[in-house]
Amino acid sequence: MLIFEYLLLGFLVVCAVSVSFSRNLLNSILIFMSYSLVMSIIWILLESPDLAITEAAVGAGVTSLLFFVTLKKIHAMKEEGEPDEQADS
């Protein structure tokens, strides 16, 4: 069980570092979601189910949804069938 906890902590550190180095905003949101999900698993292992549910609902759920909506509003996400702007140049 201790090895599993170390693997989760290592994955948590990798997610935290990679989200700060990622240049693609969509990838950053997905990495942030995985960070929140791993954090909720760690809260369960620490026997805090209330914090785990809150982390999963707010961290991976609501916050990520708001990030996706924001990317859509600022036109950072392309819809299917939209031409690439760089291809026109």
FIBAZA-626976 format. One record per residue: x negated, y negated, z of N, C-alpha, C in turn. Coordinates in steps of 0.2 Angstrom, whole numbers, plus 2048, in hexadecimal, padded with zeros to 3 digits. Atoms other than C-alpha are relative to their C-alpha. Example, Ala and Ser with C-alpha at 12.3 -4.5 7.8 and 13.67 -1.06 7.14 Angstrom:
<nodes>
7FC8068007C28168277FC7FA800 8048067FF7BC8058248047FB803 
</nodes>
This chain:
<nodes>
7FC8068008008008007FC7FA800 8048067FF7F27F48047FD7FF7F9 8038018077EB7F77F28057FC7FC 7FB8038047FC7F27EB8017F8802 8008077FD7FC7E27F67FA7FC7FD 8058048037EB7DD7EF8017FF7F9 7FF8018087F07E07DD8057FA7FF 7FB8068017FF7D47E07FD7FA801 8048067FE7F47C77E87FB7FE7FA 8048018067E87C97D98047FD7FB 7FC8028057F67C77CD8037F9801 7FE8077FE7FC7B87D67FB7FB7FF 8068058017EB7AF7D57FF8007F8 8018008087EA7B47C28067FC7FD 7FB8048037FB7AC7BF7FF7F9802 8018077FE7F779C7C97FB7FD7FB 8058038047E779A7BF8027FF7F9 7FE8008077EE79F7AE8067FB7FE 7FB8058027FD7937AF7FD7F9800 8038078007F27847B27FB8007FA 8048008067E77897A38048017FA 7FC7FF8067F578D7978027FA7FD 7FE8068047F87817898078007FE 7F9800802809787784805800805 7FB8017FB81778178E805806802 7FC7FA80082279078B7FC806804 8047FB7FC81479C7917FF7FE807 8018037F98117917A0806802804 7F97FF7FD8247937A5800808801 7FF7F97FF8237A67A37FB803805 8057FE7FB8137A87AD8037FD807 7FE8027F981B79D7BB806805802 7FB7FB7FF82A7A97BA7FD806803 8037FA7FD81F7B87BD7FD7FE807 8038027F98167AE7CB805801805 7FA8007FB8277AC7D4802807801 7FE7F97FE82C7BE7D27FB804804 8057FD7FC81B7C47D98017FE807 8008037F981D7B87E7806803804 7FB7FD7FC82E7BF7EB7FF807802 8027F97FE8277D17EB7FC7FF806 8048007FB81A7CB7F78047FE807 7FC8017FB8277C3802804806803 7FD7F97FE8307D48037FB804804 8057FC7FC8207DC8087FF7FD807 8018047F981E7CF816806800804 7FA7FF7FC8307D481C8047FA801 7FC8078008387C38188058007FA 7FB7FF8068477C880C8037F97FF 7FC80680284F7B780E7FB7FB7FC 80580480483F7AE8077FF8037F9 8007FC80783E7BC7F98067FE7FC 7FA8028048507B87F47FF7F97FD 80080780284D7A67F47FB7FF7FB 80580180583D7A77EA8028037FA 7FD7FD8078457B27DD8057FC7FD 7FB8048038547A77DB7FE7FA7FE 80280780184C7967DC7FA8007FB 80780080383A79A7D68018037F9 7FF7FD80683E7A67C88067FF7FC 7F98018038507A27C48017F97FE 7FE8078018557907C67FB7FB7FD 8058048028457877C47FE8027F9 8027FE8078407917B48067FE7FB 7FB80280485178E7AD8007F87FF 80180780184F77B7B07FA7FE7FB 80580180483E77C7A88028027F8 7FE7FE8078457857988057FB7FD 7FC8058028537787977FC7F97FE 80480680184676A7987FC8017FA 8047FE80683B77278B8057FF7F9 7FB80080584B7737808027F97FE 7FE8078018507617837FA7FB7FD 80680480283E75A77F7FE8037F9 8027FD80783E76576F7F9803800 8067FC80082F76F7758018077FE 7FF7F980283777F7718048007F9 7FD80080683B78375F8068057FF 7FB7FB80184B78B75A7FF8057FA 8027FB80584B79A74E8027FC7F9 7FF80380684A79473C7FE7F97FF 80380780184378373F7F98007FD 80680080383477F7357FA7FE805 8058027FC82377D73D7FE7F97FE 80280780281E76A73D7F98007FD 80680080380C76E73A7FF8037F9 8007FD80781077872A8027FB7FB 7FE8058058177687227FA7FC7FE 80680480180675F7237FC8037FB 
</nodes>
